[in-house]
Amino acid sequence: MCLAVPMKILAVEGETARVSLHGLEQEIDVRLLDNPAPGDYVIVHAGFAISRLDPEEARKTLELFRKYSPDRECFSPPPSPGERPTP
């Protein structure tokens, strides 16, 4: 099964962008979007940004992933500096 995940664009260089989800970063293809910019939230599927998403929708979607995912940790926010992660 494939899953499209909301991620935040950190930087854009040509037809690629560096995106982040809770500190995990990857490079994706942004050719399917018009004028992607740092700070945009995008839906990422198979290494491509397939659409934009407003920040509130991204938050709601990630909350649903956290709620229903068998691996909830991968969708949880990273611990604050100095805070220990909970097992």
Chimera marker file (.cmm) of the C-alpha trace (Angstrom):
<marker_set name="trace">
<marker id="1" x="0.000" y="0.000" z="0.000" r="1" g="1" b="0" radius="0.5"/>
<marker id="2" x="1.196" y="3.499" z="-0.798" r="1" g="1" b="0" radius="0.5"/>
<marker id="3" x="0.600" y="6.498" z="1.391" r="1" g="1" b="0" radius="0.5"/>
<marker id="4" x="0.678" y="10.189" z="0.505" r="1" g="1" b="0" radius="0.5"/>
<marker id="5" x="2.014" y="12.258" z="3.398" r="1" g="1" b="0" radius="0.5"/>
<marker id="6" x="1.859" y="16.004" z="4.148" r="1" g="1" b="0" radius="0.5"/>
<marker id="7" x="5.340" y="17.520" z="4.361" r="1" g="1" b="0" radius="0.5"/>
<marker id="8" x="6.676" y="21.064" z="4.673" r="1" g="1" b="0" radius="0.5"/>
<marker id="9" x="8.965" y="22.503" z="2.006" r="1" g="1" b="0" radius="0.5"/>
<marker id="10" x="12.241" y="23.738" z="3.494" r="1" g="1" b="0" radius="0.5"/>
<marker id="11" x="14.015" y="24.783" z="0.283" r="1" g="1" b="0" radius="0.5"/>
<marker id="12" x="13.440" y="24.698" z="-3.475" r="1" g="1" b="0" radius="0.5"/>
<marker id="13" x="16.150" y="24.328" z="-6.085" r="1" g="1" b="0" radius="0.5"/>
<marker id="14" x="14.958" y="24.068" z="-9.661" r="1" g="1" b="0" radius="0.5"/>
<marker id="15" x="12.597" y="21.116" z="-10.014" r="1" g="1" b="0" radius="0.5"/>
<marker id="16" x="13.385" y="19.612" z="-6.609" r="1" g="1" b="0" radius="0.5"/>
<marker id="17" x="12.676" y="20.571" z="-3.019" r="1" g="1" b="0" radius="0.5"/>
<marker id="18" x="13.895" y="19.521" z="0.398" r="1" g="1" b="0" radius="0.5"/>
<marker id="19" x="10.915" y="18.661" z="2.601" r="1" g="1" b="0" radius="0.5"/>
<marker id="20" x="10.511" y="17.725" z="6.246" r="1" g="1" b="0" radius="0.5"/>
<marker id="21" x="8.152" y="15.711" z="8.416" r="1" g="1" b="0" radius="0.5"/>
<marker id="22" x="8.994" y="15.980" z="12.130" r="1" g="1" b="0" radius="0.5"/>
<marker id="23" x="12.711" y="16.365" z="11.458" r="1" g="1" b="0" radius="0.5"/>
<marker id="24" x="12.982" y="13.665" z="8.797" r="1" g="1" b="0" radius="0.5"/>
<marker id="25" x="14.067" y="15.263" z="5.534" r="1" g="1" b="0" radius="0.5"/>
<marker id="26" x="14.037" y="14.092" z="1.941" r="1" g="1" b="0" radius="0.5"/>
<marker id="27" x="14.402" y="15.492" z="-1.536" r="1" g="1" b="0" radius="0.5"/>
<marker id="28" x="11.314" y="15.393" z="-3.765" r="1" g="1" b="0" radius="0.5"/>
<marker id="29" x="10.295" y="16.359" z="-7.286" r="1" g="1" b="0" radius="0.5"/>
<marker id="30" x="8.072" y="19.471" z="-7.451" r="1" g="1" b="0" radius="0.5"/>
<marker id="31" x="7.454" y="19.667" z="-11.209" r="1" g="1" b="0" radius="0.5"/>
<marker id="32" x="3.728" y="18.976" z="-10.715" r="1" g="1" b="0" radius="0.5"/>
<marker id="33" x="3.247" y="22.226" z="-8.747" r="1" g="1" b="0" radius="0.5"/>
<marker id="34" x="3.178" y="25.847" z="-9.845" r="1" g="1" b="0" radius="0.5"/>
<marker id="35" x="5.675" y="28.013" z="-7.959" r="1" g="1" b="0" radius="0.5"/>
<marker id="36" x="6.444" y="25.855" z="-4.909" r="1" g="1" b="0" radius="0.5"/>
<marker id="37" x="8.025" y="27.857" z="-2.099" r="1" g="1" b="0" radius="0.5"/>
<marker id="38" x="9.641" y="27.247" z="1.280" r="1" g="1" b="0" radius="0.5"/>
<marker id="39" x="6.969" y="27.063" z="3.959" r="1" g="1" b="0" radius="0.5"/>
<marker id="40" x="4.379" y="25.443" z="1.674" r="1" g="1" b="0" radius="0.5"/>
<marker id="41" x="2.815" y="22.189" z="2.852" r="1" g="1" b="0" radius="0.5"/>
<marker id="42" x="2.541" y="19.592" z="0.117" r="1" g="1" b="0" radius="0.5"/>
<marker id="43" x="1.185" y="16.087" z="-0.246" r="1" g="1" b="0" radius="0.5"/>
<marker id="44" x="4.126" y="13.805" z="-1.118" r="1" g="1" b="0" radius="0.5"/>
<marker id="45" x="3.561" y="10.505" z="-2.897" r="1" g="1" b="0" radius="0.5"/>
<marker id="46" x="6.293" y="8.310" z="-4.376" r="1" g="1" b="0" radius="0.5"/>
<marker id="47" x="8.824" y="11.156" z="-4.239" r="1" g="1" b="0" radius="0.5"/>
<marker id="48" x="6.580" y="13.741" z="-5.924" r="1" g="1" b="0" radius="0.5"/>
<marker id="49" x="4.725" y="16.721" z="-4.481" r="1" g="1" b="0" radius="0.5"/>
<marker id="50" x="1.271" y="16.098" z="-5.936" r="1" g="1" b="0" radius="0.5"/>
<marker id="51" x="-0.645" y="19.027" z="-4.400" r="1" g="1" b="0" radius="0.5"/>
<marker id="52" x="-0.477" y="21.881" z="-1.899" r="1" g="1" b="0" radius="0.5"/>
<marker id="53" x="-2.169" y="21.704" z="1.470" r="1" g="1" b="0" radius="0.5"/>
<marker id="54" x="-2.931" y="24.541" z="3.860" r="1" g="1" b="0" radius="0.5"/>
<marker id="55" x="-1.164" y="24.271" z="7.239" r="1" g="1" b="0" radius="0.5"/>
<marker id="56" x="-4.359" y="23.486" z="9.175" r="1" g="1" b="0" radius="0.5"/>
<marker id="57" x="-5.268" y="20.611" z="6.831" r="1" g="1" b="0" radius="0.5"/>
<marker id="58" x="-1.703" y="19.280" z="7.124" r="1" g="1" b="0" radius="0.5"/>
<marker id="59" x="-2.011" y="19.343" z="10.928" r="1" g="1" b="0" radius="0.5"/>
<marker id="60" x="-5.401" y="17.575" z="10.852" r="1" g="1" b="0" radius="0.5"/>
<marker id="61" x="-4.139" y="14.927" z="8.436" r="1" g="1" b="0" radius="0.5"/>
<marker id="62" x="-1.036" y="14.190" z="10.514" r="1" g="1" b="0" radius="0.5"/>
<marker id="63" x="-3.204" y="13.968" z="13.635" r="1" g="1" b="0" radius="0.5"/>
<marker id="64" x="-5.350" y="11.312" z="11.902" r="1" g="1" b="0" radius="0.5"/>
<marker id="65" x="-2.193" y="9.409" z="10.914" r="1" g="1" b="0" radius="0.5"/>
<marker id="66" x="-1.046" y="9.546" z="14.556" r="1" g="1" b="0" radius="0.5"/>
<marker id="67" x="-4.425" y="8.332" z="15.787" r="1" g="1" b="0" radius="0.5"/>
<marker id="68" x="-4.824" y="5.367" z="13.431" r="1" g="1" b="0" radius="0.5"/>
<marker id="69" x="-1.293" y="4.323" z="12.507" r="1" g="1" b="0" radius="0.5"/>
<marker id="70" x="0.101" y="1.153" z="14.068" r="1" g="1" b="0" radius="0.5"/>
<marker id="71" x="3.454" y="3.001" z="14.202" r="1" g="1" b="0" radius="0.5"/>
<marker id="72" x="2.251" y="6.228" z="15.832" r="1" g="1" b="0" radius="0.5"/>
<marker id="73" x="5.780" y="7.377" z="16.659" r="1" g="1" b="0" radius="0.5"/>
<marker id="74" x="6.651" y="8.076" z="13.033" r="1" g="1" b="0" radius="0.5"/>
<marker id="75" x="3.869" y="10.720" z="12.898" r="1" g="1" b="0" radius="0.5"/>
<marker id="76" x="4.519" y="12.236" z="16.338" r="1" g="1" b="0" radius="0.5"/>
<marker id="77" x="6.320" y="15.542" z="16.754" r="1" g="1" b="0" radius="0.5"/>
<marker id="78" x="9.964" y="15.260" z="17.771" r="1" g="1" b="0" radius="0.5"/>
<marker id="79" x="10.747" y="15.884" z="21.448" r="1" g="1" b="0" radius="0.5"/>
<marker id="80" x="11.617" y="19.422" z="22.467" r="1" g="1" b="0" radius="0.5"/>
<marker id="81" x="15.329" y="20.145" z="23.009" r="1" g="1" b="0" radius="0.5"/>
<marker id="82" x="16.383" y="18.544" z="26.293" r="1" g="1" b="0" radius="0.5"/>
<marker id="83" x="13.216" y="16.425" z="26.492" r="1" g="1" b="0" radius="0.5"/>
<marker id="84" x="13.575" y="12.643" z="26.446" r="1" g="1" b="0" radius="0.5"/>
<marker id="85" x="11.326" y="10.734" z="24.040" r="1" g="1" b="0" radius="0.5"/>
<marker id="86" x="8.706" y="8.559" z="25.689" r="1" g="1" b="0" radius="0.5"/>
<marker id="87" x="8.871" y="4.834" z="24.899" r="1" g="1" b="0" radius="0.5"/>
<link id1="1" id2="2" r="1" g="1" b="0" radius="0.2"/>
<link id1="2" id2="3" r="1" g="1" b="0" radius="0.2"/>
<link id1="3" id2="4" r="1" g="1" b="0" radius="0.2"/>
<link id1="4" id2="5" r="1" g="1" b="0" radius="0.2"/>
<link id1="5" id2="6" r="1" g="1" b="0" radius="0.2"/>
<link id1="6" id2="7" r="1" g="1" b="0" radius="0.2"/>
<link id1="7" id2="8" r="1" g="1" b="0" radius="0.2"/>
<link id1="8" id2="9" r="1" g="1" b="0" radius="0.2"/>
<link id1="9" id2="10" r="1" g="1" b="0" radius="0.2"/>
<link id1="10" id2="11" r="1" g="1" b="0" radius="0.2"/>
<link id1="11" id2="12" r="1" g="1" b="0" radius="0.2"/>
<link id1="12" id2="13" r="1" g="1" b="0" radius="0.2"/>
<link id1="13" id2="14" r="1" g="1" b="0" radius="0.2"/>
<link id1="14" id2="15" r="1" g="1" b="0" radius="0.2"/>
<link id1="15" id2="16" r="1" g="1" b="0" radius="0.2"/>
<link id1="16" id2="17" r="1" g="1" b="0" radius="0.2"/>
<link id1="17" id2="18" r="1" g="1" b="0" radius="0.2"/>
<link id1="18" id2="19" r="1" g="1" b="0" radius="0.2"/>
<link id1="19" id2="20" r="1" g="1" b="0" radius="0.2"/>
<link id1="20" id2="21" r="1" g="1" b="0" radius="0.2"/>
<link id1="21" id2="22" r="1" g="1" b="0" radius="0.2"/>
<link id1="22" id2="23" r="1" g="1" b="0" radius="0.2"/>
<link id1="23" id2="24" r="1" g="1" b="0" radius="0.2"/>
<link id1="24" id2="25" r="1" g="1" b="0" radius="0.2"/>
<link id1="25" id2="26" r="1" g="1" b="0" radius="0.2"/>
<link id1="26" id2="27" r="1" g="1" b="0" radius="0.2"/>
<link id1="27" id2="28" r="1" g="1" b="0" radius="0.2"/>
<link id1="28" id2="29" r="1" g="1" b="0" radius="0.2"/>
<link id1="29" id2="30" r="1" g="1" b="0" radius="0.2"/>
<link id1="30" id2="31" r="1" g="1" b="0" radius="0.2"/>
<link id1="31" id2="32" r="1" g="1" b="0" radius="0.2"/>
<link id1="32" id2="33" r="1" g="1" b="0" radius="0.2"/>
<link id1="33" id2="34" r="1" g="1" b="0" radius="0.2"/>
<link id1="34" id2="35" r="1" g="1" b="0" radius="0.2"/>
<link id1="35" id2="36" r="1" g="1" b="0" radius="0.2"/>
<link id1="36" id2="37" r="1" g="1" b="0" radius="0.2"/>
<link id1="37" id2="38" r="1" g="1" b="0" radius="0.2"/>
<link id1="38" id2="39" r="1" g="1" b="0" radius="0.2"/>
<link id1="39" id2="40" r="1" g="1" b="0" radius="0.2"/>
<link id1="40" id2="41" r="1" g="1" b="0" radius="0.2"/>
<link id1="41" id2="42" r="1" g="1" b="0" radius="0.2"/>
<link id1="42" id2="43" r="1" g="1" b="0" radius="0.2"/>
<link id1="43" id2="44" r="1" g="1" b="0" radius="0.2"/>
<link id1="44" id2="45" r="1" g="1" b="0" radius="0.2"/>
<link id1="45" id2="46" r="1" g="1" b="0" radius="0.2"/>
<link id1="46" id2="47" r="1" g="1" b="0" radius="0.2"/>
<link id1="47" id2="48" r="1" g="1" b="0" radius="0.2"/>
<link id1="48" id2="49" r="1" g="1" b="0" radius="0.2"/>
<link id1="49" id2="50" r="1" g="1" b="0" radius="0.2"/>
<link id1="50" id2="51" r="1" g="1" b="0" radius="0.2"/>
<link id1="51" id2="52" r="1" g="1" b="0" radius="0.2"/>
<link id1="52" id2="53" r="1" g="1" b="0" radius="0.2"/>
<link id1="53" id2="54" r="1" g="1" b="0" radius="0.2"/>
<link id1="54" id2="55" r="1" g="1" b="0" radius="0.2"/>
<link id1="55" id2="56" r="1" g="1" b="0" radius="0.2"/>
<link id1="56" id2="57" r="1" g="1" b="0" radius="0.2"/>
<link id1="57" id2="58" r="1" g="1" b="0" radius="0.2"/>
<link id1="58" id2="59" r="1" g="1" b="0" radius="0.2"/>
<link id1="59" id2="60" r="1" g="1" b="0" radius="0.2"/>
<link id1="60" id2="61" r="1" g="1" b="0" radius="0.2"/>
<link id1="61" id2="62" r="1" g="1" b="0" radius="0.2"/>
<link id1="62" id2="63" r="1" g="1" b="0" radius="0.2"/>
<link id1="63" id2="64" r="1" g="1" b="0" radius="0.2"/>
<link id1="64" id2="65" r="1" g="1" b="0" radius="0.2"/>
<link id1="65" id2="66" r="1" g="1" b="0" radius="0.2"/>
<link id1="66" id2="67" r="1" g="1" b="0" radius="0.2"/>
<link id1="67" id2="68" r="1" g="1" b="0" radius="0.2"/>
<link id1="68" id2="69" r="1" g="1" b="0" radius="0.2"/>
<link id1="69" id2="70" r="1" g="1" b="0" radius="0.2"/>
<link id1="70" id2="71" r="1" g="1" b="0" radius="0.2"/>
<link id1="71" id2="72" r="1" g="1" b="0" radius="0.2"/>
<link id1="72" id2="73" r="1" g="1" b="0" radius="0.2"/>
<link id1="73" id2="74" r="1" g="1" b="0" radius="0.2"/>
<link id1="74" id2="75" r="1" g="1" b="0" radius="0.2"/>
<link id1="75" id2="76" r="1" g="1" b="0" radius="0.2"/>
<link id1="76" id2="77" r="1" g="1" b="0" radius="0.2"/>
<link id1="77" id2="78" r="1" g="1" b="0" radius="0.2"/>
<link id1="78" id2="79" r="1" g="1" b="0" radius="0.2"/>
<link id1="79" id2="80" r="1" g="1" b="0" radius="0.2"/>
<link id1="80" id2="81" r="1" g="1" b="0" radius="0.2"/>
<link id1="81" id2="82" r="1" g="1" b="0" radius="0.2"/>
<link id1="82" id2="83" r="1" g="1" b="0" radius="0.2"/>
<link id1="83" id2="84" r="1" g="1" b="0" radius="0.2"/>
<link id1="84" id2="85" r="1" g="1" b="0" radius="0.2"/>
<link id1="85" id2="86" r="1" g="1" b="0" radius="0.2"/>
<link id1="86" id2="87" r="1" g="1" b="0" radius="0.2"/>
</marker_set>
